Every structure is written in C-alpha cells, then in structure tokens.
C-alpha cells in the first residue's frame, strides 16, 4: 500500500493494491482502491469538461470573428452605399453616419457619430417651413415611416429637398434598439417636376384661347348667326361643341393641377354654409338627374358652417355629385352632411355601378379613370378626384371613398374643419 500510494502521488492512477488476505487489511485495501477509482473517474470527468470548455471557447471565438466580419461587411456596405444612411440608437445618438450622409449634410462622419440626432439632422416642412414632424422618435416607438418629402438643413444653412425612409431596428426579443434613416436628394426630381408643370401651364394657356374661340363660333353657327343650319349639320356641330367643352374642361383641370402643385392656388377662407352650398349644387345638377330619371336629394342639419373657400368646396361637391350621376342608371344620389369631432363630413352616396377594389386604389391619382365600366358614358379628364382631394387637404381636411360595392353604389366623403364661431 505504501508503494502504491507513492506511485499515485506522482499522478499515475493505474495501480491498485492487491491483498489476498480476508481480514481488516483486505478491507482497508479495498477502500483504498475505491478511493483511487473515484479519483481516477473524477480526473477523467475534469479532463472531459476541460476539453469541452476549450472546444466551446474556440467555437465562441470563431462566432465572434464571424460576427465581427459580418458587422464589418454590413458597415462597409452602409458606408459605401450611394444613399445617405444614418443609424440612431435608442439613446437618440448617432451610431453610423456614412459618407453620402456626410456629403449631403456637410458634416463630417467623426463629428456626427455620438451626437444627438437633432443637433445634426434638422428637418423642415417644405410648405410651412416649420420644424418637420419628429418621425425619428415615431420610429423609435416601433413604427415605420416612409415616403415623406421634407427639407434638410445643411451645415451651411442651405435647404435641400429630400425623401426619407425611416425604419426601427429590432433585437431578437422584438425590442427596438434604434432606427435607420435613409435620405435621398430629390433636387433633380423637383427641377424636372417644375419644368413639367411650367410646360403644362404654358401649353394649357395656349390651348384654352383657340378652344374657347371654337366653342363660341360653333355656338354662333348653331344659333343661325351665319345663316340657316341644315338638319344634317346640327348633330356634327353638337358633337364639336361637346368635344370642345370637354377639352376646355381638361385644360382647366390641368391648369388647376399645375397651380396647386406649384403652390400658386389661392384660397379665400371664410365661414361657409355647407347646407347652402349643397342646395346650390342640387339646383345646378337637377336637370341632369331629371333627364336620367334619377333622384337627387340632400339631407343634414342646417347649422353646419366650415372654414373654407366657398368656390373650392362647391367645385368638390359638383365633381362628386356629377360623377355619381354619371355612373348611376337608376335609383338616387344623396348628398348628406354630419358633424364628427371638429369636422363636418360631407358625403355623396349613389346607387350606381360601384368600383372594384383594384380601381379604388387608383381613383385619386392623376388621369385615373374607371375604364372597365365607362362604355356609353361621357369621359372625364381623370383629374377631378385628384383635384378634389388636394383642395380638401389644402383647406385642412381630407377626402376618401367610404364604401363601394359592385352594382350597389359608392359613397365618397370629404371632411372640412368647423368654423371657429360655431365650435
């Protein structure tokens, strides 16, 4: 036992005590051997655990290296991308500011990183020139903000038109850890839009004068100012007059679009009585309704007044009601109004052909028309709904399609703010 214990002390756990006697010495030797076995097993387990830890340490180190490489690759991509990219942490400080962002703002990358975003990125509303809505904080709450045109103030004070997309960054638990803001310089696009608007405005002005003359001359011919008109010529002259009027309407709509997009549309705000304007609209369009044998009705309280431009509101009403009459073959068209919070909701409902879901998405675009069901119906310019919604928005309201079902009709609604005297 003494010899075995000396060998074990050197770290060799392979030896065991061998005693053949069946007495207390044998029992002691067995206990001694059991201790050696347990010690050997413990040492083996420790060796295995150490080997596993070493392996895990190597795997973790490789994972860190892979993560660092991926991070470096992503950062290199964001830094080299052509669009301005800014990453902002949950503490509202800038974490990444690529070269494009530096060129756009005139602020160096090193000067921007670590700074609060509102000291580096200063945005303004392009119309009011007031500070823009804080879309970065909105994104930090987990909401994605996309497609807004605003002005960015550069380091030298120059204002740059941009289009931004702002998205929150989530961790594996779904918690917001920051936001990424992508900024696009739209100066060139604005210049092209300006040139387009100027061309449309000039062309429309040049077209309106000869078309008005054509309309006047055709009217004079049909009234006999140049002699009797044969029956064979009356229908062609009537077609010419109608076509000329449609062209004049198109030119007027194009001029309105050009003016409103250039910010040159003038609004005269007064207290406007919605019941009075609805009554005027019904009176104006009643002959068309009678001719088509369609009911044209109004309903609502007589007390509603809004702060708006009377002419623009009437233009919206006539456009919506005229559209309703155009696409309704039987039943009725109802113009109604009601209060909702600080707004008056004005609705035009019909029992016409309805509008499909795919067409509803295109209704308020420029030159958009419901082509599939216009056979035999007078064509419009495709600008009426676009202009109506823009007018409503410029007067502090909004417009939308409230409902539409195929062969059951549609309801268009626009909202305008109450006049202050009736709040």
SVG drawing of the C-alpha trace seen along z (x, -y; Angstrom):
<svg xmlns="http://www.w3.org/2000/svg" viewBox="-87 -86 94 100">
<polyline fill="none" stroke="black" stroke-width="0.4" points="0.0,0.0 2.9,-2.3 4.5,-1.6 1.1,-2.1 0.5,-5.4 3.9,-6.7 3.1,-5.9 -0.4,-7.5 1.2,-10.7 3.1,-11.1 -0.2,-11.2 -0.4,-7.6 -3.8,-6.3 -3.4,-3.0 -2.1,-0.9 -4.2,0.8 -3.4,2.5 -3.6,6.3 -4.1,8.2 -5.3,11.8 -5.9,12.0 -9.5,11.8 -9.1,9.5 -9.1,5.8 -6.1,5.2 -8.0,6.5 -11.0,4.2 -8.6,1.3 -7.0,2.1 -10.5,2.3 -11.4,-1.1 -8.1,-2.4 -8.7,-1.1 -12.2,-2.6 -10.8,-6.0 -8.3,-5.6 -11.2,-4.6 -13.2,-7.6 -10.3,-9.9 -9.5,-8.5 -13.1,-8.9 -13.2,-12.5 -9.9,-13.3 -11.3,-11.9 -14.5,-13.9 -12.5,-17.0 -10.4,-16.3 -13.5,-15.8 -15.1,-19.0 -11.9,-21.0 -11.8,-19.6 -15.4,-20.6 -14.8,-24.1 -11.8,-24.5 -13.9,-23.4 -16.7,-25.8 -14.2,-28.6 -12.8,-28.0 -16.4,-27.9 -17.3,-31.1 -14.2,-32.8 -15.0,-31.8 -18.5,-33.1 -17.2,-36.4 -14.8,-36.5 -17.7,-35.7 -19.9,-38.3 -17.2,-40.9 -16.7,-40.1 -20.4,-40.3 -20.7,-43.6 -17.7,-45.0 -19.2,-43.9 -22.6,-45.5 -20.9,-48.7 -18.8,-48.8 -21.9,-48.3 -23.8,-51.1 -20.8,-53.4 -20.2,-52.9 -23.9,-52.9 -24.9,-55.9 -27.8,-56.9 -27.3,-58.8 -27.7,-56.3 -27.8,-57.3 -28.2,-54.8 -29.5,-56.1 -29.5,-54.3 -32.3,-54.1 -30.4,-56.9 -31.1,-59.1 -27.4,-59.4 -26.0,-58.7 -24.2,-55.4 -23.5,-55.3 -23.1,-58.2 -22.0,-57.1 -20.0,-59.1 -23.1,-60.0 -24.8,-61.4 -21.6,-63.5 -21.7,-64.9 -25.4,-65.6 -25.3,-67.5 -21.8,-69.0 -21.0,-67.4 -18.0,-65.1 -18.7,-61.5 -16.5,-61.8 -18.3,-65.0 -21.7,-63.3 -21.2,-60.0 -22.1,-60.1 -24.0,-63.3 -27.8,-63.6 -29.5,-63.3 -31.5,-66.5 -28.2,-68.5 -27.0,-67.0 -30.3,-66.3 -32.6,-69.4 -35.7,-68.9 -38.4,-71.4 -41.8,-71.1 -41.4,-72.1 -44.6,-74.2 -44.8,-75.9 -41.0,-75.9 -41.8,-74.9 -39.8,-72.1 -41.0,-68.8 -42.8,-66.1 -40.4,-64.1 -40.5,-60.9 -37.3,-59.5 -39.0,-59.3 -42.0,-57.8 -39.7,-55.1 -38.1,-54.6 -41.6,-53.6 -41.6,-50.7 -43.4,-52.4 -42.0,-52.5 -42.2,-55.9 -41.9,-56.0 -42.0,-58.3 -42.3,-61.8 -40.8,-64.7 -39.2,-67.3 -36.4,-69.8 -33.0,-69.1 -30.9,-72.0 -27.3,-71.6 -24.4,-72.8 -24.1,-76.0 -27.8,-76.8 -28.8,-75.7 -32.1,-73.8 -32.1,-70.5 -35.3,-68.7 -35.2,-65.1 -37.3,-61.9 -36.7,-59.8 -37.5,-56.3 -37.1,-55.6 -37.3,-52.0 -36.9,-50.8 -34.2,-48.2 -35.4,-45.3 -33.4,-42.8 -34.2,-39.0 -36.8,-39.7 -38.6,-42.2 -37.4,-45.3 -36.5,-48.5 -32.8,-49.1 -32.6,-52.1 -33.6,-53.3 -32.1,-53.5 -32.8,-56.6 -32.2,-56.6 -32.2,-60.0 -32.5,-60.7 -31.7,-64.0 -34.7,-64.8 -33.4,-68.2 -33.2,-66.8 -36.7,-65.4 -38.0,-68.7 -36.4,-70.5 -37.9,-68.1 -41.3,-68.5 -41.0,-72.2 -40.2,-72.1 -43.1,-69.7 -45.5,-72.0 -44.3,-75.0 -44.8,-73.2 -48.3,-72.0 -49.3,-75.5 -47.9,-77.2 -49.5,-74.6 -52.8,-74.8 -52.9,-78.6 -52.1,-78.4 -54.8,-75.8 -57.6,-77.4 -57.8,-80.6 -58.4,-78.8 -60.7,-76.2 -62.8,-79.0 -63.0,-80.6 -64.0,-77.4 -66.8,-76.9 -68.0,-80.5 -68.0,-80.1 -69.8,-76.8 -72.4,-78.3 -72.9,-81.2 -73.3,-78.9 -75.9,-76.7 -77.8,-79.8 -78.0,-80.9 -75.7,-83.9 -74.2,-82.8 -77.4,-81.7 -79.7,-78.7 -78.2,-75.4 -79.3,-72.3 -80.5,-69.3 -77.6,-67.2 -75.1,-69.7 -76.8,-70.0 -75.6,-66.7 -71.9,-67.1 -71.9,-70.7 -73.3,-69.5 -70.6,-66.8 -68.0,-69.5 -69.4,-71.7 -69.4,-68.8 -65.9,-67.7 -64.6,-71.3 -66.2,-71.7 -64.5,-68.5 -61.2,-69.8 -61.8,-73.1 -62.6,-71.3 -59.5,-69.2 -57.3,-72.3 -58.9,-74.0 -58.3,-70.9 -54.6,-70.7 -54.2,-74.4 -55.6,-73.7 -53.3,-70.8 -50.3,-72.9 -51.2,-75.7 -51.9,-73.6 -48.7,-71.6 -46.7,-74.7 -48.3,-76.2 -49.9,-79.0 -53.6,-78.2 -55.2,-80.9 -57.7,-80.1 -60.1,-82.7 -61.1,-81.3 -64.5,-82.4 -67.3,-80.9 -69.1,-78.7 -72.5,-77.3 -72.5,-73.7 -76.3,-73.4 -76.4,-76.4 -73.6,-75.1 -75.3,-71.6 -78.6,-73.3 -76.8,-75.2 -75.2,-72.0 -78.5,-70.1 -80.1,-73.0 -77.3,-73.1 -77.3,-69.3 -81.1,-68.7 -81.7,-68.9 -79.1,-66.1 -80.8,-64.0 -84.3,-64.6 -83.0,-63.7 -81.7,-60.4 -84.8,-59.8 -82.6,-59.7 -83.4,-61.1 -81.0,-63.9 -81.5,-64.6 -79.9,-66.3 -80.1,-65.7 -78.5,-67.1 -78.7,-69.7 -79.0,-73.4 -76.4,-74.7 -73.1,-73.4 -70.5,-76.1 -66.9,-75.4 -63.8,-77.4 -63.1,-77.0 -63.0,-78.5 -66.6,-78.6 -65.7,-78.2 -63.4,-75.2 -66.0,-73.5 -68.6,-73.9 -66.2,-72.6 -65.7,-69.5 -69.4,-69.0 -70.2,-69.4 -67.4,-67.0 -68.5,-64.3 -72.2,-64.6 -71.6,-64.8 -69.5,-61.6 -72.3,-59.9 -74.9,-60.8 -72.7,-59.7 -72.3,-56.2 -75.8,-55.7 -78.5,-54.4 -81.4,-54.0 -82.1,-54.9 -80.8,-58.1 -77.9,-60.2 -77.9,-61.6 -75.7,-64.5 -75.5,-64.4 -73.5,-66.1 -72.9,-65.4 -70.6,-66.5 -67.7,-64.4 -65.4,-65.9 -64.0,-69.2 -65.1,-68.4 -68.1,-68.4 -68.3,-65.2 -69.9,-65.8 -70.8,-62.6 -72.1,-61.9 -73.8,-58.4 -75.2,-56.8 -76.8,-53.5 -74.7,-53.1 -72.3,-50.5 -69.8,-50.6 -66.0,-50.4 -63.8,-47.4 -61.1,-47.1 -58.3,-47.4 -59.8,-50.5 -60.4,-52.1 -56.6,-52.2 -56.1,-54.3 -59.1,-56.6 -57.3,-59.6 -54.3,-59.5 -53.9,-62.0 -55.6,-60.9 -57.2,-57.9 -60.5,-56.6 -62.6,-53.5 -62.2,-52.2 -64.0,-48.9 -67.5,-50.3 -67.4,-53.5 -69.0,-52.2 -71.6,-54.7 -70.8,-57.2 -69.2,-60.6 -65.4,-60.6 -63.8,-62.9 -60.3,-64.2 -59.3,-61.8 -58.2,-64.8 -61.5,-65.6 -61.0,-63.4 -57.3,-64.2 -58.1,-67.9 -61.0,-67.5 -58.8,-65.7 -56.0,-68.2 -58.5,-71.1 -59.9,-69.4 -56.4,-68.8 -55.3,-72.4 -58.4,-73.6 -57.4,-71.5 -59.5,-68.4 -59.3,-65.1 -61.2,-63.0 -61.7,-59.3 -64.0,-56.6 -66.1,-55.5 -67.7,-52.4 -68.2,-50.9 -69.9,-47.6 -70.3,-46.3 -73.8,-47.1 -74.8,-48.6 -73.2,-52.0 -70.4,-54.1 -70.1,-56.8 -67.4,-59.5 -66.7,-61.6 -64.7,-64.7 -64.1,-66.5 -63.6,-70.2 -62.9,-71.9 -65.7,-73.7 -65.7,-77.5 -64.3,-78.9 -67.5,-80.7 -69.5,-77.5 -67.1,-75.5"/>
</svg>
